[in-house]
């Protein structure tokens, strides 16, 4: 017998898109799925995708496919097994995607945090002018997004905050920072 009759009573309502049934499923399983996804995601991927992203994707897939009549779930044990399977498959798929060739998270370089010291003395007029010239040379020919990104990072914003503010992915921010670092290295060599 099912240990949660309330959920069991709501399961037949899922294919019809019942909000109460969806909320009950989400409330009961969300935290457990986040923890499960975290166990199946490589630490190298932490900057690109987190376990909450995977869990949200699992629920989107489950509710969409349930509404399409692809699943018939009779009890909470069966539902949990299905959600576990979807979670593990999605976590593995995300890992494969983010470790393939040019997207390989292991190939990313971290931007060196000690390049900019906000506690250092204030620059003089000549140093400030030289810095601005370097910034102009660094950003020459690049889209405006790179200047905005650099400005936010120089203000101390995190990669996640920068990505959110600019409406881009964290991966885009990392790629742009790596490009800027390579260009800066070439300019100062």
C-alpha positions in Angstrom: 0.0 0.0 0.0 1.2 3.5 -0.8 2.5 5.4 2.2 1.2 8.8 0.9 -2.5 8.5 0.0 -2.8 12.2 -0.7 -0.2 12.0 -3.4 -1.6 8.8 -4.7 -5.0 10.4 -5.0 -3.5 13.3 -7.0 -1.5 11.2 -9.4 -4.4 10.4 -11.8 -4.9 14.2 -12.2 -1.3 14.8 -13.6 -2.1 14.0 -17.3 -4.8 16.7 -17.2 -2.2 19.3 -16.0 -3.7 19.7 -12.5 -1.7 22.3 -10.6 -2.3 20.8 -7.2 -1.0 17.5 -8.4 2.0 19.1 -10.0 2.7 21.1 -6.9 2.4 18.0 -4.7 4.9 16.1 -6.8 7.3 19.0 -6.9 7.1 19.7 -3.2 7.7 16.0 -2.4 10.6 15.3 -4.7 12.4 18.5 -5.6 15.0 18.5 -2.8 15.7 14.8 -3.2 16.2 15.2 -7.0 18.6 18.2 -6.5 20.7 16.0 -4.2 20.6 13.1 -6.6 21.6 15.2 -9.6 24.5 16.7 -7.6 25.8 13.2 -7.0 25.8 12.6 -10.7 27.4 15.8 -11.9 31.2 16.2 -12.1 32.7 19.1 -10.1 34.3 20.4 -13.3 30.7 21.2 -14.5 29.8 23.3 -11.4 30.4 26.6 -13.2 28.2 25.6 -16.1 25.3 23.7 -14.7 24.1 22.9 -11.2 21.9 20.2 -9.8 18.9 22.6 -9.5 19.1 23.1 -13.3 19.0 19.4 -13.8 16.0 19.0 -11.3 14.1 21.7 -13.1 14.7 20.1 -16.4 13.5 16.7 -15.0 10.2 18.3 -13.8 9.7 20.1 -17.2 10.2 16.8 -19.0 8.1 14.8 -16.6 5.1 17.1 -16.6 5.2 17.7 -20.4 5.5 13.9 -21.2 2.9 13.1 -18.5 0.5 15.6 -20.2 1.2 14.0 -23.5 0.1 10.7 -22.0 3.5 9.0 -22.2 3.5 8.0 -18.5 1.1 6.1 -16.4 2.1 6.4 -12.8 0.1 4.4 -10.2 2.0 5.1 -7.0 4.6 7.2 -5.3 7.2 4.4 -5.5 6.7 4.1 -9.2 6.8 7.9 -9.6 10.1 8.1 -7.6 11.7 5.4 -9.7 10.7 7.2 -12.9 12.0 10.6 -11.6 15.3 9.0 -10.5 15.8 7.5 -14.0 15.0 10.8 -15.8 17.4 12.6 -13.4 20.3 10.2 -13.9 19.8 10.2 -17.6 19.7 14.1 -17.8 22.7 14.5 -15.5 24.7 12.1 -17.7 23.5 13.8 -20.9 24.5 17.2 -19.5 27.9 15.9 -18.6 28.4 14.4 -22.1 27.4 17.7 -23.6 29.6 19.9 -21.5 32.7 17.6 -21.9 32.5 17.2 -25.6 35.3 18.7 -27.7 35.2 22.5 -27.7 32.8 22.6 -24.8 35.1 20.5 -22.6 34.8 22.0 -19.1 38.2 20.4 -18.2 39.9 22.6 -20.9 38.7 25.8 -19.4 41.3 28.0 -17.6 40.3 30.0 -14.6 40.8 33.7 -14.9 43.7 34.7 -12.6 42.1 36.6 -9.6 45.3 38.3 -8.6 45.5 40.4 -11.8 43.3 43.1 -10.3 43.9 44.3 -6.8 41.1 46.7 -5.7 43.1 47.5 -2.5 46.1 48.8 -4.4 47.0 52.5 -4.4 45.2 54.8 -6.7 46.8 55.2 -10.1 48.3 58.6 -11.2 47.1 60.4 -14.3 49.7 58.7 -16.6 48.9 55.2 -15.2 45.2 55.8 -15.6 45.6 57.0 -19.2 47.8 53.9 -20.0 45.2 51.6 -18.4 42.4 53.2 -20.6 44.6 52.8 -23.7 45.1 49.1 -22.8 41.4 48.6 -22.3 40.7 50.3 -25.7 43.2 48.1 -27.4 41.9 45.0 -25.6 38.3 45.6 -26.7 39.1 46.8 -30.2 37.0 45.0 -32.7 34.9 43.1 -30.1 31.2 43.5 -29.6 29.9 45.9 -27.0 29.0 42.9 -24.7 32.8 42.4 -24.0 33.1 45.9 -22.7 30.0 45.5 -20.5 31.3 42.2 -19.2 34.7 43.5 -18.4 33.2 46.5 -16.6 31.1 44.3 -14.4 34.0 42.0 -13.6 36.2 44.9 -12.7 33.5 46.1 -10.3 33.9 42.8 -8.5 30.7 41.1 -9.8 30.8 37.3 -9.9 30.6 35.3 -13.1 27.0 34.3 -12.2 25.9 37.9 -11.5 27.6 39.1 -14.7 25.9 36.4 -16.7 22.5 37.2 -15.1 22.8 40.9 -15.6 23.9 40.6 -19.3 21.4 37.9 -20.0 24.0 35.4 -21.2 25.2 32.0 -19.9 28.0 31.5 -17.4 29.8 29.6 -20.2 29.6 32.7 -22.4 31.2 34.8 -19.6 34.0 32.3 -19.1 34.7 32.1 -22.8 34.8 35.9 -23.1 37.1 36.2 -20.1 39.4 33.6 -21.5 39.5 35.5 -24.8 40.1 38.8 -23.0 42.9 37.2 -21.0 44.5 35.8 -24.2 44.3 39.2 -25.9 45.8 40.9 -22.8 48.6 38.5 -22.7 49.4 39.1 -26.3 49.2 42.9 -25.8 51.6 42.9 -22.8 54.1 40.4 -24.2 
